[in-house]
Amino acid sequence: MMIKLLGNAISTFFSKNIFDNTVYLFKLGLGFWSAIYHANNRNGN
């Protein structure tokens, strides 16, 4: 019973958070590339 509850909690956690995690990683990557782009522009000019 306890193992089944734990399994349900874990699967719920992942299904609920996978979208949030994807959005977070996307924003993180976007910010990272934006910072590199601006740094390159500063060095070039």
MODELLER restraints for C-alpha pairs under 7 A, 6 or more apart:
rsr = mdl.restraints
at = mdl.atoms
